[in-house]
Amino acid sequence: MCKLIRTTDKIKTFEPNLFFFDKLNNKSWEISLSLFDLIFNKNKRIPGITVFEYLSILKILFVRNSDSVESLTNSLNLKKLFWEPFTLAVMNTSITDAKAKILFNVLKQTIFSGKNKCYIYQPLNNWNETVIQPAIEYIKKLNNISFRKRLKSVVIKNNHIIRLNFNDLEIDIKEKDIVISALPLNSFSKIFPKNNYPEKFNSILNIHFKISKNIISYFNNKIVGMINSKSQWLFIKTNYLSVTVSNANVFDNVPAESIAKEIWEEICILINKKIKMPFYRIIKEKTATFIQSPENFEKIKKIDNLPKNLIISGDWTQNNLPCTIEGSIMSGKKAVEFLK
Ligand SMILES: Cc1cc2nc3c(=O)[nH]c(=O)nc-3n(C[C@H](O)[C@H](O)[C@H](O)COP(=O)(O)OP(=O)(O)OC[C@H]3O[C@@H](n4cnc5c(N)ncnc54)[C@H](O)[C@@H]3O)c2cc1C
């Protein structure tokens, strides 16, 4: 069981174990996020995967820049039950496309670094309360921050940005000033078009079901990885349940109600109860991340046709990490450190 080990006024910490449910074969298991346990502790392994297959995970130590995650193994089980759920969760990209070296960088900092680096942190109630509102409050206290201004274009002279044109605001950039962009890739590429950017994106879908305490009691685990199903990860909170589907392009043109019904049916199979679908809300972002393939990371690496007084940040600008909140924070830190 994914055991709760600590609670502060904002964060809950769980042991580094993950519970999985295979909908097609009606099987469940738990794995440890410690590589040693995963390989050698038979109670913490995926059933049906041999020690030999597990050892092939170590092939990732020798990946080349051009390798996809899929090329790491011939074992269909290891692909389906290990590489696929982790690659989708971390890289929002299928194992066929995902650049293995990026996943390796994540594994190096987590599973390969021992259990202590794999604890699972969840907000006490929700991320809005724990992170987003405190961050907004903090930013509001800073001077000269303008909210809700959309950058429309920039004026460039002698390869330097000299003006930022927002929807209802213009800002002149002085000679020694530096501009830091935190625009997402699809906005950035329109404003600075003279580079070869990744053009294809994958969507991410989140669906939140409002559920009663009674329904919550049917779940034995707070986090569930789903296999052979449309749902990929379930997070059971105090009064709602959130489902994440990465690389969710198949749902791009499907009506919200059909998506909700399909996902709710899968949840009913997991808990082995037929329950009427509760109130739900869907969040679907079609351009959540670019397809994180070796070719697209190469394109990002080669971006150099930019004004001299511009620093770029944002999840997509990192060439060693996947497009996630962590990558975005690291890129912001790097941008600021560059100024020091
Ligand atoms: C549904 C969904 C679920 C996700 N789940 C996870 C997860 O569980 N874990 C994880 O690590 N990551 C997750 N991600 C990815 C994560 O949200 C991103 O990696 C992260 O938000 C990137 O941060 P960022 O600051 O680089 O860009 P963004 O968060 O995209 O911020 C860019 C900002 O720029 C603004 N903007 C855009 N154009 C302009 C313009 N022209 N002028 C001014 N402002 C502009 C946007 O409105 C936005 O506020 C998820 C993404 C989605 C869509």
The ligand as a MOL file (V3000), in Angstrom:
LIG
                    3D

  0  0  0     0  0            999 V3000
M  V30 BEGIN CTAB
M  V30 COUNTS 53 58 0 0 0
M  V30 BEGIN ATOM
M  V30 1 C -3.4390 19.2940 -17.9700 0
M  V30 2 C -1.9620 19.3680 -17.6150 0
M  V30 3 C -1.4670 18.5880 -16.5770 0
M  V30 4 C -0.1030 18.6490 -16.2380 0
M  V30 5 N 0.3430 17.8920 -15.2000 0
M  V30 6 C 1.6250 18.0230 -14.8030 0
M  V30 7 C 2.1040 17.3230 -13.6620 0
M  V30 8 O 1.3770 16.5720 -13.0070 0
M  V30 9 N 3.4010 17.5040 -13.2790 0
M  V30 10 C 4.2440 18.3380 -13.9640 0
M  V30 11 O 5.4000 18.5020 -13.5550 0
M  V30 12 N 3.8260 19.0010 -15.0590 0
M  V30 13 C 2.5360 18.8660 -15.4920 0
M  V30 14 N 2.1120 19.5520 -16.5930 0
M  V30 15 C 3.0980 20.3640 -17.3420 0
M  V30 16 C 3.3330 21.6830 -16.5990 0
M  V30 17 O 2.0750 22.3120 -16.4130 0
M  V30 18 C 4.2520 22.5640 -17.4240 0
M  V30 19 O 5.4730 21.8750 -17.6330 0
M  V30 20 C 4.5430 23.8660 -16.6870 0
M  V30 21 O 3.3570 24.5410 -16.3590 0
M  V30 22 C 5.3810 24.7490 -17.5810 0
M  V30 23 O 5.5830 25.9730 -16.9080 0
M  V30 24 P 5.9920 27.2340 -17.7210 0
M  V30 25 O 6.0520 28.3640 -16.7530 0
M  V30 26 O 7.1900 26.9160 -18.5340 0
M  V30 27 O 4.8020 27.4830 -18.7800 0
M  V30 28 P 3.2830 27.7400 -18.5170 0
M  V30 29 O 2.8370 27.1560 -17.2250 0
M  V30 30 O 2.5970 27.2920 -19.7870 0
M  V30 31 O 3.1930 29.3110 -18.3630 0
M  V30 32 C 3.3260 30.1760 -19.4730 0
M  V30 33 C 2.4650 31.4020 -19.2000 0
M  V30 34 O 2.6110 32.3120 -20.2830 0
M  V30 35 C 1.3460 32.8720 -20.5880 0
M  V30 36 N 1.3750 33.3290 -21.9750 0
M  V30 37 C 1.2280 32.6260 -23.1210 0
M  V30 38 N 1.3410 33.4330 -24.1880 0
M  V30 39 C 1.5660 34.6850 -23.6940 0
M  V30 40 C 1.7640 35.9610 -24.3040 0
M  V30 41 N 1.7880 36.1130 -25.6240 0
M  V30 42 N 1.9640 37.0300 -23.4860 0
M  V30 43 C 1.9840 36.9140 -22.1370 0
M  V30 44 N 1.8020 35.7220 -21.5010 0
M  V30 45 C 1.6030 34.6310 -22.2900 0
M  V30 46 C 0.3720 31.7280 -20.3610 0
M  V30 47 O -0.9280 32.2450 -20.1490 0
M  V30 48 C 0.9610 31.0950 -19.1070 0
M  V30 49 O 0.4720 31.6890 -17.9460 0
M  V30 50 C 0.7670 19.5100 -16.9610 0
M  V30 51 C 0.2650 20.2860 -18.0160 0
M  V30 52 C -1.0770 20.2210 -18.3400 0
M  V30 53 C -1.5900 21.0880 -19.4690 0
M  V30 END ATOM
M  V30 BEGIN BOND
M  V30 1 1 1 2
M  V30 2 1 2 3
M  V30 3 2 2 52
M  V30 4 2 3 4
M  V30 5 1 4 5
M  V30 6 1 4 50
M  V30 7 2 5 6
M  V30 8 1 6 7
M  V30 9 1 6 13
M  V30 10 2 7 8
M  V30 11 1 7 9
M  V30 12 1 9 10
M  V30 13 2 10 11
M  V30 14 1 10 12
M  V30 15 2 12 13
M  V30 16 1 13 14
M  V30 17 1 14 15
M  V30 18 1 14 50
M  V30 19 1 15 16
M  V30 20 1 16 17
M  V30 21 1 16 18
M  V30 22 1 18 19
M  V30 23 1 18 20
M  V30 24 1 20 21
M  V30 25 1 20 22
M  V30 26 1 22 23
M  V30 27 1 23 24
M  V30 28 2 24 25
M  V30 29 1 24 26
M  V30 30 1 24 27
M  V30 31 1 27 28
M  V30 32 2 28 29
M  V30 33 1 28 30
M  V30 34 1 28 31
M  V30 35 1 31 32
M  V30 36 1 32 33
M  V30 37 1 33 34
M  V30 38 1 33 48
M  V30 39 1 34 35
M  V30 40 1 35 36
M  V30 41 1 35 46
M  V30 42 1 36 37
M  V30 43 1 36 45
M  V30 44 2 37 38
M  V30 45 1 38 39
M  V30 46 1 39 40
M  V30 47 2 39 45
M  V30 48 1 40 41
M  V30 49 2 40 42
M  V30 50 1 42 43
M  V30 51 2 43 44
M  V30 52 1 44 45
M  V30 53 1 46 47
M  V30 54 1 46 48
M  V30 55 1 48 49
M  V30 56 2 50 51
M  V30 57 1 51 52
M  V30 58 1 52 53
M  V30 END BOND
M  V30 END CTAB
M  END
